[in-house]
Amino acid sequence: MKGIVFDLRENGGGSLRDAVDMAGLFISSGPVVQVHDSRGTTSVLNDRDPRVQYDGPLVVLVNKHSASASEILAAAIQDYKRGLIIGTPTTYGKGTVQRIVDLDEMVPAGLNTFKPLGSLKFTMQKFYRITGSSTQFKGVASDIVLPDVASDLDEGEQQADYALKWDEIKSASYHPWDAQPDYAKLEAKSKARVAANPSFRQLTAIVQSLRKRQAETVVPLQLAKFQARRHLLQAEAEKYEALQATAKPLALAALTADRQALQGDSAQVSRAMRFTRGLPKDLTLNEAVAVLKDAQ
């Protein structure tokens, strides 16, 4: 492999242990995330496998909907200076752990007539990067920011009512990657490419239009004006869809190992590749590949 793009866009998270194990594929042994609970106890989750499965150029794609365990993985790659985070200015910013308690299980049988009592959700723990900084509220900031329609969405912990604020704890002991990327050089080359790319320029204009629309507080109720506004919004949405068609397509193919596992069955290979639909002309993915080539 000459490079890996780890795509965490639209990934709302999942298993904390899996996030730690995935980070461990790209670093030698060491801490990946810290977990601080309501009693003031901090535990460190470590990658205990000294093997590095891949030591080449690495890019992690994120957007506003990358959350929780996805943010932990992205943060670990960033803190170890193992690869570049590319995408929206920040990720979602969910750095807390909740537990749901069924109240029906908490009361004696003599109170069964009052059931169902519902449930309570408690925030039990908070995630912290190995630097000691929380992923809560602020999320993970991208090393290279690309135009994205999700950039200005009013979504994330910063927009949530009563969200826990960002804070930090003591840093864990870790050693950054020796052959870390030249961040300034790669960012400068990416900015130059994006500025010269007509599709990205058009996408930037669409993002600015969306930002302006968010600031609008008046909607016309007169039918003709309302319909004209709706048609305008529809036209802007169609512009975004048409943008993808302008990108230079990437050549995507199933890995040889996957083909062998599927015994060369073309129908099964096609089914397994369904997740790649839309990716060949994905502007962000195209730029991520370009960054990987710069890093080689």
DRENDO-1510 file (C-alpha; in Angstrom, 1 decimal, always signed):
<recs>
REC; n; res; u; v; w
REC; 1; MET; +0.0; +0.0; +0.0 .
REC; 2; LYS; +1.2; +3.5; -0.8 .
REC; 3; GLY; -1.3; +5.3; +1.3 .
REC; 4; ILE; -4.5; +4.8; +3.4 .
REC; 5; VAL; -7.6; +7.0; +3.7 .
REC; 6; PHE; -9.5; +6.2; +6.8 .
REC; 7; ASP; -13.0; +7.6; +6.1 .
REC; 8; LEU; -14.9; +8.5; +9.4 .
REC; 9; ARG; -17.3; +10.9; +7.8 .
REC; 10; GLU; -20.9; +10.4; +9.0 .
REC; 11; ASN; -19.6; +7.9; +11.5 .
REC; 12; GLY; -21.3; +8.5; +14.8 .
REC; 13; GLY; -19.1; +6.2; +16.8 .
REC; 14; GLY; -19.4; +2.8; +18.3 .
REC; 15; SER; -17.1; +0.5; +20.4 .
REC; 16; LEU; -14.5; +2.3; +22.4 .
REC; 17; ARG; -12.3; -0.8; +22.5 .
REC; 18; ASP; -12.5; -1.1; +18.7 .
REC; 19; ALA; -11.4; +2.5; +18.4 .
REC; 20; VAL; -8.3; +1.8; +20.6 .
REC; 21; ASP; -7.5; -1.4; +18.6 .
REC; 22; MET; -7.8; +0.5; +15.3 .
REC; 23; ALA; -5.5; +3.2; +16.4 .
REC; 24; GLY; -3.1; +0.5; +17.5 .
REC; 25; LEU; -2.8; -0.7; +13.9 .
REC; 26; PHE; -0.9; +2.5; +13.0 .
REC; 27; ILE; +1.2; +3.2; +16.2 .
REC; 28; SER; +3.4; +1.2; +18.5 .
REC; 29; SER; +2.2; +0.5; +22.0 .
REC; 30; GLY; +1.0; +3.3; +24.1 .
REC; 31; PRO; -2.1; +5.2; +25.5 .
REC; 32; VAL; -4.9; +6.0; +23.1 .
REC; 33; VAL; -7.6; +7.6; +25.3 .
REC; 34; GLN; -8.2; +8.6; +28.9 .
REC; 35; VAL; -11.6; +8.0; +30.6 .
REC; 36; HIS; -12.5; +10.2; +33.6 .
REC; 37; ASP; -15.5; +9.1; +35.7 .
REC; 38; SER; -17.9; +11.0; +38.0 .
REC; 39; ARG; -15.9; +9.8; +41.1 .
REC; 40; GLY; -12.8; +11.5; +39.8 .
REC; 41; THR; -11.0; +8.4; +38.7 .
REC; 42; THR; -9.0; +8.4; +35.5 .
REC; 43; SER; -8.3; +5.2; +33.5 .
REC; 44; VAL; -6.1; +5.0; +30.5 .
REC; 45; LEU; -6.9; +2.7; +27.6 .
REC; 46; ASN; -3.7; +1.5; +25.9 .
REC; 47; ASP; -2.7; -0.2; +22.7 .
REC; 48; ARG; -0.6; -3.1; +24.1 .
REC; 49; ASP; +0.6; -4.5; +20.8 .
REC; 50; PRO; +4.0; -3.1; +19.9 .
REC; 51; ARG; +3.5; -4.1; +16.2 .
REC; 52; VAL; +2.7; -1.5; +13.7 .
REC; 53; GLN; +0.6; -3.0; +10.9 .
REC; 54; TYR; +1.1; +0.0; +8.5 .
REC; 55; ASP; +3.7; +2.8; +8.7 .
REC; 56; GLY; +3.0; +4.7; +5.5 .
REC; 57; PRO; +1.1; +7.9; +4.7 .
REC; 58; LEU; -2.2; +8.1; +6.5 .
REC; 59; VAL; -5.2; +10.5; +6.2 .
REC; 60; VAL; -8.3; +10.4; +8.4 .
REC; 61; LEU; -11.4; +12.0; +6.9 .
REC; 62; VAL; -13.9; +13.6; +9.3 .
REC; 63; ASN; -16.9; +15.9; +9.1 .
REC; 64; LYS; -19.5; +17.5; +11.5 .
REC; 65; HIS; -21.1; +14.1; +12.0 .
REC; 66; SER; -18.0; +12.2; +13.1 .
REC; 67; ALA; -18.6; +11.7; +16.8 .
REC; 68; SER; -17.7; +9.8; +20.0 .
REC; 69; ALA; -15.4; +6.8; +19.2 .
REC; 70; SER; -14.7; +8.2; +15.8 .
REC; 71; GLU; -13.3; +11.4; +17.5 .
REC; 72; ILE; -11.2; +9.3; +19.8 .
REC; 73; LEU; -9.6; +7.5; +16.9 .
REC; 74; ALA; -9.0; +10.7; +15.0 .
REC; 75; ALA; -7.6; +12.5; +18.1 .
REC; 76; ALA; -5.2; +9.6; +18.7 .
REC; 77; ILE; -3.8; +9.7; +15.2 .
REC; 78; GLN; -3.5; +13.5; +15.4 .
REC; 79; ASP; -1.9; +13.5; +18.9 .
REC; 80; TYR; +0.7; +10.9; +17.9 .
REC; 81; LYS; +1.3; +13.0; +14.7 .
REC; 82; ARG; +0.8; +9.7; +12.9 .
REC; 83; GLY; -1.3; +11.2; +10.1 .
REC; 84; LEU; -3.4; +14.1; +8.9 .
REC; 85; ILE; -7.0; +14.9; +9.8 .
REC; 86; ILE; -8.9; +16.3; +6.9 .
REC; 87; GLY; -12.5; +17.6; +6.7 .
REC; 88; THR; -14.7; +20.2; +8.3 .
REC; 89; PRO; -13.2; +22.6; +10.8 .
REC; 90; THR; -14.2; +20.4; +13.7 .
REC; 91; THR; -16.0; +17.1; +14.5 .
REC; 92; TYR; -19.2; +16.7; +16.5 .
REC; 93; GLY; -17.7; +17.1; +20.0 .
REC; 94; LYS; -19.3; +14.2; +21.9 .
REC; 95; GLY; -16.9; +13.3; +24.6 .
REC; 96; THR; -19.2; +11.8; +27.2 .
REC; 97; VAL; -20.5; +8.4; +28.1 .
REC; 98; GLN; -24.1; +7.8; +29.2 .
REC; 99; ARG; -25.8; +5.0; +31.0 .
REC; 100; ILE; -29.6; +4.3; +30.9 .
REC; 101; VAL; -31.2; +3.0; +34.1 .
REC; 102; ASP; -34.6; +1.3; +33.8 .
REC; 103; LEU; -36.5; +2.6; +36.9 .
REC; 104; ASP; -38.9; -0.4; +36.7 .
REC; 105; GLU; -35.9; -2.6; +37.8 .
REC; 106; MET; -35.1; -0.4; +40.7 .
REC; 107; VAL; -38.4; -0.5; +42.6 .
REC; 108; PRO; -39.8; -3.4; +44.7 .
REC; 109; ALA; -42.6; -5.7; +43.5 .
REC; 110; GLY; -45.0; -4.0; +45.8 .
REC; 111; LEU; -44.9; -0.9; +43.6 .
REC; 112; ASN; -45.7; -2.8; +40.3 .
REC; 113; THR; -49.0; -0.9; +40.0 .
REC; 114; PHE; -47.0; +2.3; +39.4 .
REC; 115; LYS; -45.1; +0.8; +36.4 .
REC; 116; PRO; -44.0; +1.7; +33.9 .
REC; 117; LEU; -41.9; +4.4; +35.5 .
REC; 118; GLY; -39.6; +5.0; +32.5 .
REC; 119; SER; -35.9; +5.4; +32.5 .
REC; 120; LEU; -33.2; +7.9; +33.5 .
REC; 121; LYS; -30.0; +8.6; +31.4 .
REC; 122; PHE; -26.9; +9.5; +33.4 .
REC; 123; THR; -23.6; +10.9; +32.1 .
REC; 124; MET; -21.1; +8.7; +33.8 .
REC; 125; GLN; -17.8; +9.3; +32.2 .
REC; 126; LYS; -15.9; +11.8; +30.0 .
REC; 127; PHE; -13.3; +11.1; +27.3 .
REC; 128; TYR; -9.9; +12.9; +27.2 .
REC; 129; ARG; -7.2; +12.8; +24.6 .
REC; 130; ILE; -3.8; +11.6; +25.6 .
REC; 131; THR; -2.7; +15.2; +25.7 .
REC; 132; GLY; -5.3; +15.7; +28.5 .
REC; 133; SER; -7.6; +17.8; +26.3 .
REC; 134; SER; -11.3; +16.7; +26.2 .
REC; 135; THR; -13.0; +15.8; +22.9 .
REC; 136; GLN; -16.2; +17.1; +24.5 .
REC; 137; PHE; -17.7; +20.3; +23.1 .
REC; 138; LYS; -14.8; +21.3; +20.9 .
REC; 139; GLY; -14.4; +18.1; +19.0 .
REC; 140; VAL; -11.3; +17.4; +16.9 .
REC; 141; ALA; -10.0; +20.2; +14.7 .
REC; 142; SER; -8.9; +19.2; +11.2 .
REC; 143; ASP; -5.3; +19.7; +10.1 .
REC; 144; ILE; -6.5; +20.6; +6.6 .
REC; 145; VAL; -9.9; +22.2; +6.3 .
REC; 146; LEU; -11.9; +21.6; +3.1 .
REC; 147; PRO; -15.1; +23.3; +1.9 .
REC; 148; ASP; -18.1; +21.2; +3.0 .
REC; 149; VAL; -21.8; +21.8; +3.1 .
REC; 150; ALA; -21.8; +20.4; +6.6 .
REC; 151; SER; -19.4; +23.0; +7.9 .
REC; 152; ASP; -22.0; +25.5; +9.1 .
REC; 153; LEU; -24.7; +23.1; +10.3 .
REC; 154; ASP; -26.0; +24.0; +13.7 .
REC; 155; GLU; -25.2; +20.5; +14.9 .
REC; 156; GLY; -22.8; +19.2; +17.5 .
REC; 157; GLU; -22.4; +19.5; +21.3 .
REC; 158; GLN; -21.8; +23.3; +21.0 .
REC; 159; GLN; -25.4; +23.7; +19.8 .
REC; 160; ALA; -26.9; +21.3; +22.4 .
REC; 161; ASP; -28.8; +22.6; +25.4 .
REC; 162; TYR; -26.9; +22.2; +28.7 .
REC; 163; ALA; -23.9; +20.5; +27.1 .
REC; 164; LEU; -20.9; +19.8; +29.3 .
REC; 165; LYS; -18.1; +22.3; +28.5 .
REC; 166; TRP; -14.6; +21.5; +27.4 .
REC; 167; ASP; -11.9; +21.0; +30.0 .
REC; 168; GLU; -8.7; +19.1; +30.4 .
REC; 169; ILE; -6.8; +16.8; +32.7 .
REC; 170; LYS; -3.2; +15.7; +33.1 .
REC; 171; SER; -1.5; +14.4; +29.9 .
REC; 172; ALA; -0.7; +10.8; +29.6 .
REC; 173; SER; +2.9; +9.7; +28.8 .
REC; 174; TYR; +3.4; +9.0; +25.1 .
REC; 175; HIS; +5.9; +9.4; +22.3 .
REC; 176; PRO; +4.9; +11.0; +19.0 .
REC; 177; TRP; +5.5; +9.3; +15.7 .
REC; 178; ASP; +9.1; +9.7; +14.6 .
REC; 179; ALA; +8.4; +10.1; +10.8 .
REC; 180; GLN; +5.6; +12.6; +11.3 .
REC; 181; PRO; +4.1; +14.4; +8.3 .
REC; 182; ASP; +5.3; +17.9; +7.2 .
REC; 183; TYR; +2.0; +19.5; +8.1 .
REC; 184; ALA; +2.8; +23.0; +6.9 .
REC; 185; LYS; +4.0; +21.8; +3.5 .
REC; 186; LEU; +1.0; +19.5; +2.9 .
REC; 187; GLU; -1.5; +22.1; +4.0 .
REC; 188; ALA; +0.0; +24.7; +1.7 .
REC; 189; LYS; -0.1; +22.4; -1.3 .
REC; 190; SER; -3.7; +21.4; -0.5 .
REC; 191; LYS; -4.8; +25.0; -0.2 .
REC; 192; ALA; -3.3; +25.8; -3.6 .
REC; 193; ARG; -5.0; +22.9; -5.2 .
REC; 194; VAL; -8.4; +23.7; -3.7 .
REC; 195; ALA; -8.1; +27.4; -4.7 .
REC; 196; ALA; -7.4; +26.4; -8.3 .
REC; 197; ASN; -10.1; +23.8; -8.5 .
REC; 198; PRO; -13.3; +25.2; -10.1 .
REC; 199; SER; -15.5; +22.5; -8.3 .
REC; 200; PHE; -14.1; +23.6; -4.9 .
REC; 201; ARG; -14.7; +27.2; -5.7 .
REC; 202; GLN; -18.3; +26.5; -6.6 .
REC; 203; LEU; -18.7; +24.5; -3.4 .
REC; 204; THR; -17.3; +27.4; -1.4 .
REC; 205; ALA; -19.9; +29.6; -3.0 .
REC; 206; ILE; -22.6; +27.1; -2.1 .
REC; 207; VAL; -21.4; +27.0; +1.5 .
REC; 208; GLN; -21.4; +30.8; +1.7 .
REC; 209; SER; -25.0; +30.8; +0.4 .
REC; 210; LEU; -26.0; +28.3; +3.0 .
REC; 211; ARG; -24.4; +30.4; +5.7 .
REC; 212; LYS; -26.3; +33.5; +4.5 .
REC; 213; ARG; -29.5; +31.5; +4.5 .
REC; 214; GLN; -29.0; +30.4; +8.1 .
REC; 215; ALA; -28.9; +34.0; +9.1 .
REC; 216; GLU; -32.3; +34.7; +7.5 .
REC; 217; THR; -35.0; +35.3; +10.0 .
REC; 218; VAL; -37.8; +36.3; +7.6 .
REC; 219; VAL; -39.7; +33.9; +5.3 .
REC; 220; PRO; -42.2; +35.3; +2.8 .
REC; 221; LEU; -45.7; +34.0; +3.2 .
REC; 222; GLN; -47.1; +35.4; +0.0 .
REC; 223; LEU; -47.6; +32.3; -2.2 .
REC; 224; ALA; -45.7; +33.5; -5.3 .
REC; 225; LYS; -42.7; +34.7; -3.3 .
REC; 226; PHE; -42.7; +31.6; -1.2 .
REC; 227; GLN; -42.7; +29.4; -4.2 .
REC; 228; ALA; -39.9; +31.4; -5.9 .
REC; 229; ARG; -37.8; +31.0; -2.7 .
REC; 230; ARG; -38.4; +27.3; -2.7 .
REC; 231; HIS; -37.3; +27.0; -6.3 .
REC; 232; LEU; -34.2; +28.9; -5.5 .
REC; 233; LEU; -33.3; +26.6; -2.7 .
REC; 234; GLN; -34.0; +23.5; -4.9 .
REC; 235; ALA; -31.7; +25.0; -7.6 .
REC; 236; GLU; -28.9; +25.4; -5.0 .
REC; 237; ALA; -29.3; +21.8; -3.9 .
REC; 238; GLU; -29.1; +20.6; -7.5 .
REC; 239; LYS; -26.0; +22.6; -8.0 .
REC; 240; TYR; -24.3; +20.7; -5.1 .
REC; 241; GLU; -25.4; +17.3; -6.6 .
REC; 242; ALA; -24.0; +18.4; -10.0 .
REC; 243; LEU; -20.7; +19.3; -8.4 .
REC; 244; GLN; -19.8; +15.7; -7.8 .
REC; 245; ALA; -20.0; +14.9; -11.5 .
REC; 246; THR; -17.3; +17.5; -12.3 .
REC; 247; ALA; -14.7; +15.7; -10.2 .
REC; 248; LYS; -12.0; +13.7; -11.8 .
REC; 249; PRO; -13.1; +10.1; -11.1 .
REC; 250; LEU; -10.9; +7.8; -9.0 .
REC; 251; ALA; -10.4; +4.2; -10.1 .
REC; 252; LEU; -11.8; +2.0; -7.4 .
REC; 253; ALA; -11.4; -1.8; -7.3 .
REC; 254; ALA; -11.9; -4.6; -4.7 .
REC; 255; LEU; -8.8; -5.9; -3.0 .
REC; 256; THR; -7.3; -9.1; -4.4 .
REC; 257; ALA; -7.7; -10.7; -1.0 .
REC; 258; ASP; -11.4; -9.8; -1.0 .
REC; 259; ARG; -11.9; -11.2; -4.5 .
REC; 260; GLN; -10.3; -14.4; -3.4 .
REC; 261; ALA; -12.4; -14.6; -0.3 .
REC; 262; LEU; -15.5; -14.3; -2.4 .
REC; 263; GLN; -14.1; -16.9; -4.8 .
REC; 264; GLY; -14.2; -14.5; -7.7 .
REC; 265; ASP; -18.1; -14.4; -7.7 .
REC; 266; SER; -18.7; -11.2; -9.7 .
REC; 267; ALA; -22.2; -10.8; -8.2 .
REC; 268; GLN; -20.8; -11.0; -4.6 .
REC; 269; VAL; -17.9; -8.7; -5.4 .
REC; 270; SER; -20.3; -6.1; -6.9 .
REC; 271; ARG; -22.5; -6.4; -3.8 .
REC; 272; ALA; -19.4; -5.9; -1.5 .
REC; 273; MET; -18.4; -2.8; -3.4 .
REC; 274; ARG; -21.8; -1.1; -3.0 .
REC; 275; PHE; -20.3; +1.1; -0.2 .
REC; 276; THR; -18.1; +2.8; -2.9 .
REC; 277; ARG; -21.0; +4.3; -4.8 .
REC; 278; GLY; -20.5; +8.0; -5.1 .
REC; 279; LEU; -16.8; +7.8; -3.9 .
REC; 280; PRO; -15.1; +7.9; -7.3 .
REC; 281; LYS; -16.2; +11.5; -7.8 .
REC; 282; ASP; -16.1; +12.5; -4.2 .
REC; 283; LEU; -14.3; +15.9; -4.1 .
REC; 284; THR; -13.0; +15.4; -0.5 .
REC; 285; LEU; -11.8; +11.9; -1.2 .
REC; 286; ASN; -10.0; +13.1; -4.4 .
REC; 287; GLU; -8.2; +15.8; -2.4 .
REC; 288; ALA; -7.3; +13.3; +0.4 .
REC; 289; VAL; -5.7; +11.0; -2.3 .
REC; 290; ALA; -3.8; +14.1; -3.6 .
REC; 291; VAL; -2.5; +14.8; -0.1 .
REC; 292; LEU; -1.4; +11.2; +0.3 .
REC; 293; LYS; +0.6; +11.5; -2.9 .
REC; 294; ASP; +2.3; +14.6; -1.6 .
REC; 295; ALA; +3.2; +12.8; +1.6 .
REC; 296; GLN; +4.9; +9.9; -0.2 .
</recs>
